[in-house]
Amino acid sequence: MKLLLDENLSRRIVPFIQDSYPGSTQVALICMEQADDKTIRQYAIDNGYVMTTKDADY
C-alpha cells in the first residue's frame, strides 16, 4: 500500500514511512499543493494511493 499525504501532513514524514509504505508521497512533492480536494482524491484513486489527511471534512 502506498500513501498520499495531504498538504496538512508534513512532507518530512515521507522518508520515515518508506520502509512500511514504499512509493508513498506527499501532495507538495508531486506539485499538487494548490489543487482542490476533488482533484487530489482523483489523483490518489487513479494512481493507487490511499489518501491520508487530518481534515475532518475530506
C-alpha distance matrix in Angstrom:
0.0 3.8 6.7 10.1 12.8 15.9 19.2 20.3 17.8 19.1 17.8 18.9 15.9 13.6 15.2 14.9 11.2 10.5 11.1 8.5 5.8 7.4 8.2 8.2 11.6 14.3 16.5 19.6 18.1 17.7 21.2 20.4 22.0 24.8 23.0 23.3 20.7 20.9 20.3 17.3 15.8 16.7 15.2 11.8 12.4 13.9 11.3 8.1 7.2 7.3 10.7 11.9 15.7 18.8 20.8 22.3 23.2 20.0
3.8 0.0 3.8 6.9 9.7 13.0 16.1 17.5 15.1 16.0 14.4 15.9 13.3 10.6 12.6 13.0 9.5 8.7 10.6 8.8 5.1 5.9 5.4 4.6 7.9 10.7 13.0 15.9 14.3 14.1 17.5 17.0 18.5 21.5 19.9 20.6 18.3 18.9 17.9 14.6 13.9 14.9 12.8 9.6 11.3 12.6 9.5 7.3 5.3 6.3 8.9 10.1 13.7 17.1 19.1 21.1 21.9 18.6
6.7 3.8 0.0 3.8 6.1 9.4 12.6 13.8 11.5 12.9 11.8 13.7 11.1 9.1 12.0 12.3 9.0 9.5 12.0 10.1 6.7 8.4 7.5 4.6 6.4 8.1 10.3 13.4 12.6 12.7 15.8 14.7 15.7 18.8 17.3 17.8 15.4 16.6 15.9 12.3 11.8 13.7 11.8 8.5 11.0 12.9 10.4 8.7 5.2 4.8 6.0 6.5 10.0 13.4 15.4 17.7 18.6 15.4
10.1 6.9 3.8 0.0 3.8 6.4 9.4 11.4 9.8 11.3 10.2 13.0 11.2 9.4 12.8 13.7 11.2 11.7 14.8 13.5 10.1 11.0 9.0 5.8 5.2 5.4 6.7 10.2 10.0 9.8 12.4 11.1 12.0 15.0 13.6 14.3 12.2 13.7 12.7 9.0 9.3 11.4 9.3 6.7 10.1 11.8 9.7 9.3 5.7 5.9 5.0 5.9 8.6 12.2 13.6 16.3 16.8 13.5
12.8 9.7 6.1 3.8 0.0 3.8 6.6 7.9 6.0 7.9 7.7 10.6 8.9 8.3 12.1 12.7 10.9 12.4 15.5 14.3 11.5 12.9 11.5 7.8 6.2 4.4 6.1 9.0 9.7 10.6 12.5 11.1 10.8 14.0 13.4 13.9 12.0 14.4 13.8 10.1 10.9 13.7 12.0 9.8 13.2 15.2 13.4 13.0 9.3 8.5 6.3 4.9 6.2 9.3 11.2 14.3 15.3 12.5
15.9 13.0 9.4 6.4 3.8 0.0 3.8 5.4 5.7 8.3 9.0 12.3 11.4 11.4 15.2 15.9 14.5 16.1 19.3 18.0 15.3 16.6 14.9 11.3 9.2 6.1 5.5 8.3 10.4 11.0 11.8 9.5 8.5 11.2 10.6 10.8 9.0 12.0 11.8 8.3 9.6 12.9 11.7 10.4 13.7 15.8 14.8 14.9 11.4 10.5 7.2 6.0 5.1 7.8 8.7 12.2 12.7 10.0
19.2 16.1 12.6 9.4 6.6 3.8 0.0 3.8 5.4 7.0 7.9 11.3 11.6 12.1 15.7 16.7 16.1 17.7 21.1 20.3 17.8 18.8 16.9 13.5 10.6 6.9 5.6 6.5 9.5 10.8 10.6 8.7 6.3 9.2 9.9 10.7 10.1 13.6 13.1 10.1 12.3 15.3 13.9 13.4 16.9 18.5 17.4 18.1 14.7 14.2 10.9 9.6 7.9 9.3 9.9 13.7 14.2 12.2
20.3 17.5 13.8 11.4 7.9 5.4 3.8 0.0 3.8 6.5 9.1 11.6 11.4 13.0 16.5 16.7 16.3 18.6 21.7 20.6 18.6 20.3 19.0 15.3 12.9 9.5 9.2 10.0 12.8 14.4 14.3 12.5 9.8 12.2 13.0 13.0 11.8 15.5 15.8 12.9 14.4 17.8 16.9 15.8 19.0 21.2 20.2 20.2 16.6 15.3 11.9 9.5 6.8 6.7 7.9 11.6 12.9 11.7
17.8 15.1 11.5 9.8 6.0 5.7 5.4 3.8 0.0 3.8 6.5 8.6 7.7 9.6 13.0 12.9 12.6 15.1 18.1 17.1 15.4 17.1 16.3 12.6 10.6 7.7 9.0 10.0 11.7 13.9 14.7 13.5 11.4 14.5 15.2 15.6 14.1 17.4 17.4 14.0 15.2 18.5 17.1 15.4 18.8 20.9 19.3 19.0 15.2 13.9 11.2 8.3 6.8 7.4 9.9 13.4 15.2 13.6
19.1 16.0 12.9 11.3 7.9 8.3 7.0 6.5 3.8 0.0 3.8 5.2 5.8 8.0 10.8 11.3 11.9 14.2 17.3 17.1 15.7 16.8 16.1 12.7 10.3 7.7 9.5 9.2 10.3 13.4 14.1 13.9 11.8 15.2 16.5 17.6 16.8 20.1 19.4 16.1 17.8 20.7 18.8 17.4 21.0 22.6 20.5 20.5 16.9 16.2 14.0 11.3 10.5 11.1 13.6 17.1 18.8 17.2
17.8 14.4 11.8 10.2 7.7 9.0 7.9 9.1 6.5 3.8 0.0 3.8 5.3 5.7 8.5 10.1 10.8 12.0 15.5 16.0 14.2 14.5 13.4 10.4 7.6 5.5 8.0 7.3 7.2 10.6 11.8 12.4 11.1 14.9 16.1 17.8 17.3 20.2 18.9 15.5 17.5 19.9 17.4 16.2 19.9 21.0 18.5 18.9 15.6 15.7 14.0 12.1 12.2 13.8 16.1 19.6 21.0 18.8
18.9 15.9 13.7 13.0 10.6 12.3 11.3 11.6 8.6 5.2 3.8 0.0 3.8 5.5 6.7 7.9 9.8 11.4 14.4 15.3 14.4 14.8 14.5 11.9 9.9 8.9 11.8 10.9 10.2 13.8 15.2 16.2 14.8 18.5 19.8 21.6 20.9 23.8 22.6 19.1 21.0 23.4 20.9 19.4 23.0 24.1 21.4 21.3 18.1 18.0 16.7 14.4 14.7 15.7 18.5 21.9 23.7 21.8
15.9 13.3 11.1 11.2 8.9 11.4 11.6 11.4 7.7 5.8 5.3 3.8 0.0 3.8 5.8 5.5 6.6 9.1 11.8 12.1 11.4 12.5 12.8 9.9 8.9 8.6 12.0 12.3 11.6 14.6 16.6 17.0 15.9 19.7 20.4 21.7 20.3 23.1 22.2 18.5 19.7 22.3 20.0 17.9 21.2 22.7 20.0 19.3 15.9 15.4 14.4 11.9 12.7 13.9 17.1 20.1 22.2 20.2
13.6 10.6 9.1 9.4 8.3 11.4 12.1 13.0 9.6 8.0 5.7 5.5 3.8 0.0 3.8 5.4 5.4 6.4 9.8 10.5 9.0 9.4 9.2 6.7 5.9 7.0 10.7 11.3 9.6 12.3 14.9 15.6 15.4 19.2 19.5 21.2 19.9 22.2 20.9 17.2 18.4 20.5 17.8 15.8 19.1 20.1 17.1 16.6 13.6 13.8 13.5 11.9 13.5 15.6 18.5 21.6 23.2 20.7
15.2 12.6 12.0 12.8 12.1 15.2 15.7 16.5 13.0 10.8 8.5 6.7 5.8 3.8 0.0 3.8 5.6 5.5 8.3 10.2 9.8 9.4 10.1 8.8 8.8 10.5 14.1 14.2 11.9 14.7 17.4 18.7 18.6 22.4 22.9 24.8 23.7 25.9 24.4 20.8 22.0 23.8 20.9 18.9 22.1 22.8 19.5 19.0 16.3 16.8 17.0 15.4 17.2 19.1 22.1 25.1 26.9 24.5
14.9 13.0 12.3 13.7 12.7 15.9 16.7 16.7 12.9 11.3 10.1 7.9 5.5 5.4 3.8 0.0 3.8 5.8 7.3 8.6 9.3 10.2 11.8 10.2 10.9 12.3 16.1 16.6 14.8 17.6 20.2 21.0 20.6 24.4 24.8 26.2 24.6 26.9 25.9 22.2 22.9 25.1 22.6 20.1 23.1 24.3 21.1 20.0 17.1 16.8 17.1 15.0 16.7 18.1 21.5 24.2 26.4 24.3
11.2 9.5 9.0 11.2 10.9 14.5 16.1 16.3 12.6 11.9 10.8 9.8 6.6 5.4 5.6 3.8 0.0 3.8 5.6 5.5 5.6 7.4 9.4 7.6 9.3 11.2 15.0 16.3 14.7 16.7 19.7 20.0 20.1 23.8 23.6 24.7 22.7 24.7 23.8 20.1 20.4 22.4 20.1 17.3 19.9 21.4 18.2 16.7 13.9 13.5 14.2 12.5 14.9 16.8 20.1 22.5 24.6 22.1
10.5 8.7 9.5 11.7 12.4 16.1 17.7 18.6 15.1 14.2 12.0 11.4 9.1 6.4 5.5 5.8 3.8 0.0 3.8 5.5 4.9 4.5 6.8 6.5 8.8 11.7 15.4 16.6 14.2 15.8 19.2 20.0 20.6 24.3 24.0 25.5 23.8 25.4 24.0 20.4 20.8 22.3 19.6 17.1 19.6 20.4 16.9 15.6 13.5 14.0 15.3 14.5 17.3 19.6 22.6 25.2 26.9 24.1
11.1 10.6 12.0 14.8 15.5 19.3 21.1 21.7 18.1 17.3 15.5 14.4 11.8 9.8 8.3 7.3 5.6 3.8 0.0 3.8 5.8 5.9 9.3 9.8 12.5 15.4 19.1 20.4 18.0 19.6 23.0 23.7 24.4 28.1 27.6 28.9 27.0 28.4 27.3 23.7 23.7 25.1 22.6 19.8 21.9 22.8 19.3 17.5 15.8 16.0 17.8 16.9 19.8 22.0 25.1 27.4 29.3 26.6
8.5 8.8 10.1 13.5 14.3 18.0 20.3 20.6 17.1 17.1 16.0 15.3 12.1 10.5 10.2 8.6 5.5 5.5 3.8 0.0 3.8 6.2 9.6 9.4 12.5 15.2 18.7 20.6 18.7 20.0 23.4 23.5 24.1 27.7 26.8 27.7 25.3 26.7 25.9 22.4 21.8 23.5 21.4 18.2 20.0 21.4 18.2 15.8 13.9 13.5 15.5 14.6 17.7 19.9 23.0 24.8 26.8 24.2
5.8 5.1 6.7 10.1 11.5 15.3 17.8 18.6 15.4 15.7 14.2 14.4 11.4 9.0 9.8 9.3 5.6 4.9 5.8 3.8 0.0 3.8 6.4 5.9 9.4 12.3 15.5 17.8 15.9 16.7 20.2 20.2 21.1 24.5 23.5 24.4 22.1 23.2 22.3 18.8 18.4 19.8 17.6 14.5 16.4 17.7 14.5 12.3 10.3 10.3 12.5 12.1 15.5 18.2 20.9 23.0 24.5 21.6
7.4 5.9 8.4 11.0 12.9 16.6 18.8 20.3 17.1 16.8 14.5 14.8 12.5 9.4 9.4 10.2 7.4 4.5 5.9 6.2 3.8 0.0 3.8 5.5 8.9 12.5 15.6 17.4 14.9 15.4 19.2 19.7 21.1 24.5 23.6 24.9 23.1 24.1 22.6 19.2 19.2 20.1 17.4 14.8 16.8 17.2 13.6 12.1 10.8 12.1 14.3 14.5 17.9 20.8 23.3 25.7 26.9 23.8
8.2 5.4 7.5 9.0 11.5 14.9 16.9 19.0 16.3 16.1 13.4 14.5 12.8 9.2 10.1 11.8 9.4 6.8 9.3 9.6 6.4 3.8 0.0 3.8 6.6 10.3 12.9 14.8 12.1 12.1 15.9 16.5 18.3 21.6 20.5 22.2 20.7 21.4 19.6 16.4 16.8 17.3 14.3 12.2 14.4 14.4 10.7 10.0 8.9 11.1 12.9 13.8 17.0 20.3 22.3 24.9 25.7 22.3
8.2 4.6 4.6 5.8 7.8 11.3 13.5 15.3 12.6 12.7 10.4 11.9 9.9 6.7 8.8 10.2 7.6 6.5 9.8 9.4 5.9 5.5 3.8 0.0 3.8 7.2 10.1 12.3 10.3 10.8 14.4 14.5 15.7 19.1 18.2 19.6 17.9 19.1 17.6 14.1 14.6 15.9 13.1 10.7 13.5 14.2 10.9 10.1 7.6 9.0 10.0 10.3 13.3 16.5 18.7 21.4 22.3 19.1
11.6 7.9 6.4 5.2 6.2 9.2 10.6 12.9 10.6 10.3 7.6 9.9 8.9 5.9 8.8 10.9 9.3 8.8 12.5 12.5 9.4 8.9 6.6 3.8 0.0 3.8 6.8 8.6 6.6 7.6 10.9 11.2 12.2 15.8 15.3 17.1 16.0 17.6 15.8 12.3 13.7 15.2 12.1 10.5 14.0 14.5 11.5 11.8 9.1 10.4 10.2 10.2 12.4 15.5 17.4 20.5 21.3 18.1
14.3 10.7 8.1 5.4 4.4 6.1 6.9 9.5 7.7 7.7 5.5 8.9 8.6 7.0 10.5 12.3 11.2 11.7 15.4 15.2 12.3 12.5 10.3 7.2 3.8 0.0 3.8 5.6 5.4 6.9 9.1 8.9 9.0 12.6 12.6 14.4 13.5 15.7 14.2 10.6 12.6 14.6 12.0 10.8 14.5 15.5 13.2 13.8 10.6 11.3 9.7 9.2 10.2 13.1 14.7 18.1 18.8 15.9
16.5 13.0 10.3 6.7 6.1 5.5 5.6 9.2 9.0 9.5 8.0 11.8 12.0 10.7 14.1 16.1 15.0 15.4 19.1 18.7 15.5 15.6 12.9 10.1 6.8 3.8 0.0 3.8 5.5 5.5 6.5 5.3 5.6 9.0 8.8 10.9 10.6 12.9 11.0 7.8 10.6 12.5 10.0 9.9 13.7 14.4 12.8 14.2 11.4 12.3 10.0 10.2 10.5 13.3 14.0 17.5 17.4 14.4
19.6 15.9 13.4 10.2 9.0 8.3 6.5 10.0 10.0 9.2 7.3 10.9 12.3 11.3 14.2 16.6 16.3 16.6 20.4 20.6 17.8 17.4 14.8 12.3 8.6 5.6 3.8 0.0 3.8 5.4 4.9 5.5 4.7 8.4 9.7 12.5 13.1 15.6 13.5 10.9 14.1 15.7 13.1 13.5 17.2 17.5 15.9 17.5 14.9 15.9 13.7 13.5 13.3 15.5 16.2 19.9 19.9 17.3
18.1 14.3 12.6 10.0 9.7 10.4 9.5 12.8 11.7 10.3 7.2 10.2 11.6 9.6 11.9 14.8 14.7 14.2 18.0 18.7 15.9 14.9 12.1 10.3 6.6 5.4 5.5 3.8 0.0 3.8 5.5 7.6 8.2 11.7 12.5 15.4 15.8 17.8 15.3 12.6 15.5 16.6 13.4 13.6 17.3 17.1 14.8 16.4 14.1 15.8 14.4 14.4 15.1 17.7 18.9 22.5 22.7 19.9
17.7 14.1 12.7 9.8 10.6 11.0 10.8 14.4 13.9 13.4 10.6 13.8 14.6 12.3 14.7 17.6 16.7 15.8 19.6 20.0 16.7 15.4 12.1 10.8 7.6 6.9 5.5 5.4 3.8 0.0 3.8 5.6 8.0 10.8 10.7 13.8 14.4 15.7 12.7 10.4 13.4 13.9 10.4 11.4 14.8 14.1 12.1 14.4 12.7 15.0 13.8 14.8 15.8 18.8 19.4 22.8 22.5 19.3
21.2 17.5 15.8 12.4 12.5 11.8 10.6 14.3 14.7 14.1 11.8 15.2 16.6 14.9 17.4 20.2 19.7 19.2 23.0 23.4 20.2 19.2 15.9 14.4 10.9 9.1 6.5 4.9 5.5 3.8 0.0 3.8 5.8 7.9 8.7 12.2 13.8 15.3 12.3 10.7 14.3 14.8 11.9 13.5 16.9 16.2 14.9 17.5 15.7 17.7 15.8 16.6 16.8 19.4 19.5 23.0 22.3 19.5
20.4 17.0 14.7 11.1 11.1 9.5 8.7 12.5 13.5 13.9 12.4 16.2 17.0 15.6 18.7 21.0 20.0 20.0 23.7 23.5 20.2 19.7 16.5 14.5 11.2 8.9 5.3 5.5 7.6 5.6 3.8 0.0 3.8 5.5 5.2 8.5 10.0 11.6 8.8 7.3 11.0 11.9 9.6 11.3 14.6 14.4 13.8 16.2 14.3 15.7 13.4 14.5 14.4 16.9 16.5 19.9 18.9 16.0
22.0 18.5 15.7 12.0 10.8 8.5 6.3 9.8 11.4 11.8 11.1 14.8 15.9 15.4 18.6 20.6 20.1 20.6 24.4 24.1 21.1 21.1 18.3 15.7 12.2 9.0 5.6 4.7 8.2 8.0 5.8 3.8 0.0 3.8 5.6 8.4 9.9 12.6 10.7 9.0 12.6 14.3 12.5 13.6 17.0 17.5 16.8 18.7 16.2 17.0 14.1 14.2 13.2 15.1 14.7 18.2 17.5 15.2
24.8 21.5 18.8 15.0 14.0 11.2 9.2 12.2 14.5 15.2 14.9 18.5 19.7 19.2 22.4 24.4 23.8 24.3 28.1 27.7 24.5 24.5 21.6 19.1 15.8 12.6 9.0 8.4 11.7 10.8 7.9 5.5 3.8 0.0 3.8 6.6 9.5 11.7 10.0 9.6 13.2 14.5 13.4 15.3 18.2 18.5 18.5 20.7 18.6 19.3 16.3 16.8 15.4 17.0 15.8 19.0 17.6 15.6
23.0 19.9 17.3 13.6 13.4 10.6 9.9 13.0 15.2 16.5 16.1 19.8 20.4 19.5 22.9 24.8 23.6 24.0 27.6 26.8 23.5 23.6 20.5 18.2 15.3 12.6 8.8 9.7 12.5 10.7 8.7 5.2 5.6 3.8 0.0 3.8 6.6 8.2 6.2 6.4 9.9 10.9 10.2 12.4 14.9 15.3 15.8 18.1 16.2 17.0 14.2 15.4 14.4 16.6 15.0 17.9 16.0 13.6
23.3 20.6 17.8 14.3 13.9 10.8 10.7 13.0 15.6 17.6 17.8 21.6 21.7 21.2 24.8 26.2 24.7 25.5 28.9 27.7 24.4 24.9 22.2 19.6 17.1 14.4 10.9 12.5 15.4 13.8 12.2 8.5 8.4 6.6 3.8 0.0 3.8 5.6 5.5 6.4 8.7 10.2 10.9 12.6 14.6 15.6 16.8 18.5 16.6 16.7 13.6 14.8 13.4 15.2 12.9 15.3 12.9 10.7
20.7 18.3 15.4 12.2 12.0 9.0 10.1 11.8 14.1 16.8 17.3 20.9 20.3 19.9 23.7 24.6 22.7 23.8 27.0 25.3 22.1 23.1 20.7 17.9 16.0 13.5 10.6 13.1 15.8 14.4 13.8 10.0 9.9 9.5 6.6 3.8 0.0 3.8 5.5 5.1 6.0 8.5 9.8 10.5 12.3 14.1 15.3 16.3 14.2 13.7 10.5 11.8 10.5 12.6 10.2 12.3 10.0 7.2
20.9 18.9 16.6 13.7 14.4 12.0 13.6 15.5 17.4 20.1 20.2 23.8 23.1 22.2 25.9 26.9 24.7 25.4 28.4 26.7 23.2 24.1 21.4 19.1 17.6 15.7 12.9 15.6 17.8 15.7 15.3 11.6 12.6 11.7 8.2 5.6 3.8 0.0 3.8 5.5 5.1 6.2 8.6 9.9 10.6 12.2 14.2 15.4 14.1 14.1 11.5 13.8 13.3 15.6 13.3 14.7 12.0 9.0
20.3 17.9 15.9 12.7 13.8 11.8 13.1 15.8 17.4 19.4 18.9 22.6 22.2 20.9 24.4 25.9 23.8 24.0 27.3 25.9 22.3 22.6 19.6 17.6 15.8 14.2 11.0 13.5 15.3 12.7 12.3 8.8 10.7 10.0 6.2 5.5 5.5 3.8 0.0 3.8 5.4 5.2 6.2 8.7 9.9 10.5 12.2 14.2 13.2 14.1 11.9 14.4 14.4 17.2 15.4 17.5 15.1 12.0
17.3 14.6 12.3 9.0 10.1 8.3 10.1 12.9 14.0 16.1 15.5 19.1 18.5 17.2 20.8 22.2 20.1 20.4 23.7 22.4 18.8 19.2 16.4 14.1 12.3 10.6 7.8 10.9 12.6 10.4 10.7 7.3 9.0 9.6 6.4 6.4 5.1 5.5 3.8 0.0 3.8 5.4 5.0 6.2 8.7 9.9 10.6 12.1 10.3 11.0 8.6 10.9 11.2 14.3 13.2 15.7 14.1 10.6
15.8 13.9 11.8 9.3 10.9 9.6 12.3 14.4 15.2 17.8 17.5 21.0 19.7 18.4 22.0 22.9 20.4 20.8 23.7 21.8 18.4 19.2 16.8 14.6 13.7 12.6 10.6 14.1 15.5 13.4 14.3 11.0 12.6 13.2 9.9 8.7 6.0 5.1 5.4 3.8 0.0 3.8 5.4 5.1 6.3 8.6 10.0 10.6 9.1 9.1 7.0 10.1 10.8 14.0 12.8 14.5 12.8 9.1
16.7 14.9 13.7 11.4 13.7 12.9 15.3 17.8 18.5 20.7 19.9 23.4 22.3 20.5 23.8 25.1 22.4 22.3 25.1 23.5 19.8 20.1 17.3 15.9 15.2 14.6 12.5 15.7 16.6 13.9 14.8 11.9 14.3 14.5 10.9 10.2 8.5 6.2 5.2 5.4 3.8 0.0 3.8 5.4 5.0 6.0 8.5 10.0 9.8 10.9 9.9 13.3 14.5 17.8 16.5 18.1 16.2 12.6
15.2 12.8 11.8 9.3 12.0 11.7 13.9 16.9 17.1 18.8 17.4 20.9 20.0 17.8 20.9 22.6 20.1 19.6 22.6 21.4 17.6 17.4 14.3 13.1 12.1 12.0 10.0 13.1 13.4 10.4 11.9 9.6 12.5 13.4 10.2 10.9 9.8 8.6 6.2 5.0 5.4 3.8 0.0 3.8 5.5 5.1 6.0 8.4 8.1 10.3 9.6 12.8 14.4 17.9 17.4 19.6 18.1 14.4
11.8 9.6 8.5 6.7 9.8 10.4 13.4 15.8 15.4 17.4 16.2 19.4 17.9 15.8 18.9 20.1 17.3 17.1 19.8 18.2 14.5 14.8 12.2 10.7 10.5 10.8 9.9 13.5 13.6 11.4 13.5 11.3 13.6 15.3 12.4 12.6 10.5 9.9 8.7 6.2 5.1 5.4 3.8 0.0 3.8 5.6 5.3 5.9 4.6 6.5 6.3 9.9 12.1 15.8 15.8 17.8 16.9 13.1
12.4 11.3 11.0 10.1 13.2 13.7 16.9 19.0 18.8 21.0 19.9 23.0 21.2 19.1 22.1 23.1 19.9 19.6 21.9 20.0 16.4 16.8 14.4 13.5 14.0 14.5 13.7 17.2 17.3 14.8 16.9 14.6 17.0 18.2 14.9 14.6 12.3 10.6 9.9 8.7 6.3 5.0 5.5 3.8 0.0 3.8 5.5 5.4 6.2 7.7 8.5 12.3 14.6 18.2 17.8 19.2 18.0 14.3
13.9 12.6 12.9 11.8 15.2 15.8 18.5 21.2 20.9 22.6 21.0 24.1 22.7 20.1 22.8 24.3 21.4 20.4 22.8 21.4 17.7 17.2 14.4 14.2 14.5 15.5 14.4 17.5 17.1 14.1 16.2 14.4 17.5 18.5 15.3 15.6 14.1 12.2 10.5 9.9 8.6 6.0 5.1 5.6 3.8 0.0 3.8 5.9 7.9 10.6 11.6 15.2 17.6 21.3 20.9 22.6 21.2 17.4
11.3 9.5 10.4 9.7 13.4 14.8 17.4 20.2 19.3 20.5 18.5 21.4 20.0 17.1 19.5 21.1 18.2 16.9 19.3 18.2 14.5 13.6 10.7 10.9 11.5 13.2 12.8 15.9 14.8 12.1 14.9 13.8 16.8 18.5 15.8 16.8 15.3 14.2 12.2 10.6 10.0 8.5 6.0 5.3 5.5 3.8 0.0 3.8 5.8 9.3 10.8 14.1 16.9 20.7 21.0 23.0 22.2 18.4
8.1 7.3 8.7 9.3 13.0 14.9 18.1 20.2 19.0 20.5 18.9 21.3 19.3 16.6 19.0 20.0 16.7 15.6 17.5 15.8 12.3 12.1 10.0 10.1 11.8 13.8 14.2 17.5 16.4 14.4 17.5 16.2 18.7 20.7 18.1 18.5 16.3 15.4 14.2 12.1 10.6 10.0 8.4 5.9 5.4 5.9 3.8 0.0 3.8 6.8 9.5 12.7 16.0 19.7 20.3 22.0 21.6 17.9
7.2 5.3 5.2 5.7 9.3 11.4 14.7 16.6 15.2 16.9 15.6 18.1 15.9 13.6 16.3 17.1 13.9 13.5 15.8 13.9 10.3 10.8 8.9 7.6 9.1 10.6 11.4 14.9 14.1 12.7 15.7 14.3 16.2 18.6 16.2 16.6 14.2 14.1 13.2 10.3 9.1 9.8 8.1 4.6 6.2 7.9 5.8 3.8 0.0 3.8 6.1 9.0 12.4 16.1 17.0 18.9 18.9 15.2
7.3 6.3 4.8 5.9 8.5 10.5 14.2 15.3 13.9 16.2 15.7 18.0 15.4 13.8 16.8 16.8 13.5 14.0 16.0 13.5 10.3 12.1 11.1 9.0 10.4 11.3 12.3 15.9 15.8 15.0 17.7 15.7 17.0 19.3 17.0 16.7 13.7 14.1 14.1 11.0 9.1 10.9 10.3 6.5 7.7 10.6 9.3 6.8 3.8 0.0 3.8 6.4 9.9 13.4 14.5 16.0 16.3 13.0
10.7 8.9 6.0 5.0 6.3 7.2 10.9 11.9 11.2 14.0 14.0 16.7 14.4 13.5 17.0 17.1 14.2 15.3 17.8 15.5 12.5 14.3 12.9 10.0 10.2 9.7 10.0 13.7 14.4 13.8 15.8 13.4 14.1 16.3 14.2 13.6 10.5 11.5 11.9 8.6 7.0 9.9 9.6 6.3 8.5 11.6 10.8 9.5 6.1 3.8 0.0 3.8 6.6 10.2 11.0 12.9 13.1 9.7
11.9 10.1 6.5 5.9 4.9 6.0 9.6 9.5 8.3 11.3 12.1 14.4 11.9 11.9 15.4 15.0 12.5 14.5 16.9 14.6 12.1 14.5 13.8 10.3 10.2 9.2 10.2 13.5 14.4 14.8 16.6 14.5 14.2 16.8 15.4 14.8 11.8 13.8 14.4 10.9 10.1 13.3 12.8 9.9 12.3 15.2 14.1 12.7 9.0 6.4 3.8 0.0 3.8 7.2 9.1 11.2 12.5 9.7
15.7 13.7 10.0 8.6 6.2 5.1 7.9 6.8 6.8 10.5 12.2 14.7 12.7 13.5 17.2 16.7 14.9 17.3 19.8 17.7 15.5 17.9 17.0 13.3 12.4 10.2 10.5 13.3 15.1 15.8 16.8 14.4 13.2 15.4 14.4 13.4 10.5 13.3 14.4 11.2 10.8 14.5 14.4 12.1 14.6 17.6 16.9 16.0 12.4 9.9 6.6 3.8 0.0 3.8 5.5 8.2 9.8 7.7
18.8 17.1 13.4 12.2 9.3 7.8 9.3 6.7 7.4 11.1 13.8 15.7 13.9 15.6 19.1 18.1 16.8 19.6 22.0 19.9 18.2 20.8 20.3 16.5 15.5 13.1 13.3 15.5 17.7 18.8 19.4 16.9 15.1 17.0 16.6 15.2 12.6 15.6 17.2 14.3 14.0 17.8 17.9 15.8 18.2 21.3 20.7 19.7 16.1 13.4 10.2 7.2 3.8 0.0 3.8 6.3 9.0 8.4
20.8 19.1 15.4 13.6 11.2 8.7 9.9 7.9 9.9 13.6 16.1 18.5 17.1 18.5 22.1 21.5 20.1 22.6 25.1 23.0 20.9 23.3 22.3 18.7 17.4 14.7 14.0 16.2 18.9 19.4 19.5 16.5 14.7 15.8 15.0 12.9 10.2 13.3 15.4 13.2 12.8 16.5 17.4 15.8 17.8 20.9 21.0 20.3 17.0 14.5 11.0 9.1 5.5 3.8 0.0 3.8 5.4 5.5
22.3 21.1 17.7 16.3 14.3 12.2 13.7 11.6 13.4 17.1 19.6 21.9 20.1 21.6 25.1 24.2 22.5 25.2 27.4 24.8 23.0 25.7 24.9 21.4 20.5 18.1 17.5 19.9 22.5 22.8 23.0 19.9 18.2 19.0 17.9 15.3 12.3 14.7 17.5 15.7 14.5 18.1 19.6 17.8 19.2 22.6 23.0 22.0 18.9 16.0 12.9 11.2 8.2 6.3 3.8 0.0 3.8 5.8
23.2 21.9 18.6 16.8 15.3 12.7 14.2 12.9 15.2 18.8 21.0 23.7 22.2 23.2 26.9 26.4 24.6 26.9 29.3 26.8 24.5 26.9 25.7 22.3 21.3 18.8 17.4 19.9 22.7 22.5 22.3 18.9 17.5 17.6 16.0 12.9 10.0 12.0 15.1 14.1 12.8 16.2 18.1 16.9 18.0 21.2 22.2 21.6 18.9 16.3 13.1 12.5 9.8 9.0 5.4 3.8 0.0 3.8
20.0 18.6 15.4 13.5 12.5 10.0 12.2 11.7 13.6 17.2 18.8 21.8 20.2 20.7 24.5 24.3 22.1 24.1 26.6 24.2 21.6 23.8 22.3 19.1 18.1 15.9 14.4 17.3 19.9 19.3 19.5 16.0 15.2 15.6 13.6 10.7 7.2 9.0 12.0 10.6 9.1 12.6 14.4 13.1 14.3 17.4 18.4 17.9 15.2 13.0 9.7 9.7 7.7 8.4 5.5 5.8 3.8 0.0
